[in-house]
Structures are given as C-alpha cells and as structure tokens.
Amino acid sequence: MFKTLARGVAAAAFAVTFAIPAWAENITLTDTMGRTVDVPEDPQRILLGFYFEDFMAVAGPEAYDRVVAISKDTWAGWRSLQWQTYSDAIPRLEELTDVGEVEAGTFSLEAVIAAQPDVAVLAAWQYKALGEIADRMEAAGIPIVVLDYNAQTVEMHVKSTELLGELMGAQERSKTLADEYATAVAEVESRLETLPEGAAPKVYVELGRKGMDSVDNSYAGTQWGSVIDQLGATNIANGQISSWGKLSPEYVLAQNPQVILLAGSGWAGLDQAVVMGPGVDDALTHERMQAYLARPGWDGLDAVKTGKVFGIYHGGNRTLYDYAFLQFLAKAMYPEQFADIDPQASLDRFFATYMPIEFEGSYMTQLPGGGN
C-alpha cells in the first residue's frame, strides 16, 4: 500500500512539475504560520480546503474558474444550505474534485495529486492535522498556503485576506476588504471602552443543532465564546468547559443569563434544529427558537423575561463578514451604546459588494416578544 502511494506521489510530482511551464514566474509569500512559500504568480489550478466565501469575496466573481478541487464535506456537509445556494449560482462547484475531509479521516493524498493543483490553500487547522500528508503534498510539487480566519483576531483576518489577494492578483480588492474589517472592529472596540461599570451582562450561547430536548455545545474562548469575551461580557461557559462542550441545565438556570444566543445553521436532516442561513425565513428560525423557551425553568431566566433571546448564523463566524455579527451582539448586549449601528445593513452591503449571490436569509435575529 505504502509503495503504491509512494509511486503515485513520485509520478504526480513529475506530472505537476512539467505541468507548469519552465518560464512561469513564482512569487514568495509568507503565510499565517510564518512559512515562506514559493507559488506560481498566476495560479490556474487551485485546491481550496476551507474559507469558501472568503475566497470568493477576495478573488471576485470568477474566482472558482481557477479552482479544481475542494474539501467538499467542509462545505456541503457542514453548511448544507450554504452549499446549495452557491452551487445553484455556480454550477461548476458540483464538478470539482473532492479530496475528502481532514477531521473525518477521508482526506485523500491520491485525489489531491490527481487534481494536479498549482497550489493548495488550507486552513491552519487542516494543515496541522494533515502533518506528514502535507509534507508529501509539498514533496509532490504542490505548495501550500495556510490561512487562519479561525484565529478570530484582526491580525489573522487581515493577514489571510492579504495573502489571498497576493495569490489571486487581487491586491487592491483584498486591501479594501481588510481595511473595512479592521475599521469595523475598531469602531466596536472603541465604544466598548466607554461602557459604564457593571454594564456587562451574563451570556449563555448554545449550538441550536439538536432542538430543545437535547442540550448541545456551548463555547469558551473559541467560536462564539471568543466573541463574547471580545465584547467584555461574562460568558457563563468560561471555566466550565474547554473550548466547547455542554453545560448542565441546572448550571444554566443557576447562572441566570441576561442574554441567550442560539447558534443556528442549515444542517441537513435535523428537523428540530434552529435553521438559519441563506434562503431561510425568519419565521422558521423564530419557530425553532421558540421551542427552547419551553425548557424547564427557562421562563424564569432574565434573558427570556426581557426578550433577550437571539439567533446567530453559526456559519458566519470566523469569516470576512463576521464583523457584522460582532456589531449585532454588541447591540444585543449594550443596546444604548450601539443604538445607531445597523448590523443587518453591514451584512447586506458586504454581500451586495463582494459576493456572487443576492443576499437573503436569516443570519441574525431576535426572538419577538420583548427587549430592544
């Protein structure tokens, strides 16, 4: 098995080497892991492992004309409605080689090599998990550029965006996107500095994947937990879980959060999930959110009594447009200080300006019945 794979790697390395003209120019990039990578100046065959919307935003409407392979399950499997929306708008997506998924253990080196990409663009978590397989890809003549929007820092968002701009020859567009992102976050953070003492609410976030009868993951220091920390609020999951995990119903009741966030998405086959994302009507999202209020004791929680129960699109966090969610949650927690901010307008403008689809759907919402 190993000898067969080794022969395949060697053969593919030969094919990839001679697929690029000898006169082709290279450029040198320093990726988000500090790795120096030589890549073709104008790559025409790209393997894209993750960050599918961010790639589109930076590279422009024809971006996927140059993509030959993707890790399909990280899109079609994890964000089913999002995949359906974009594959309808860009039919070529259905034709791309699927190289498998890293966390599921289905990532195929042979599929990668057969696609003969000029360059592979991977998330940092993918590159780290691949280990020796990533080394073999590079030995086969496939340079890897590592992005990291998952770090959830302005520095890494900006760096990842600039890298995509350099790789795709879209430096001006990427600089505009990076500057807009940094400016939006800085505006939120500057307002947070003026908050009065004692303004920070207690917040509980739960992934709305399983419905009201089954407690699902909360987050501490990552994902929505990182956003709560950034906003200076008190995340009741901190100190209770590591990264993500379930909080006991009794603990949540005892903490009595003033704000509840239910993270929804377009999961396939989960008929009790909080459905959110492209093409979803708020009425359906609200119906699924409303069911959670029937949990024992929730009618006595401050968040429920004051109407501060919010839905947020799980697929939008750790993206180039996640500053709109930062604005939304800032306004949810501190309505007076952010009264003039319109997060939905920010989201609408981003899609109208940078994305190949018309924006519609449920991405951020407040359950009707009270609050601001």
Summary of the structure (lengths in Angstrom):
residues: 372
radius of gyration: 21.8
end to end distance: 62.1
largest distance: 70.7
contacts: 1241
relative contact order: 0.11
helix: 45%
strand: 17%
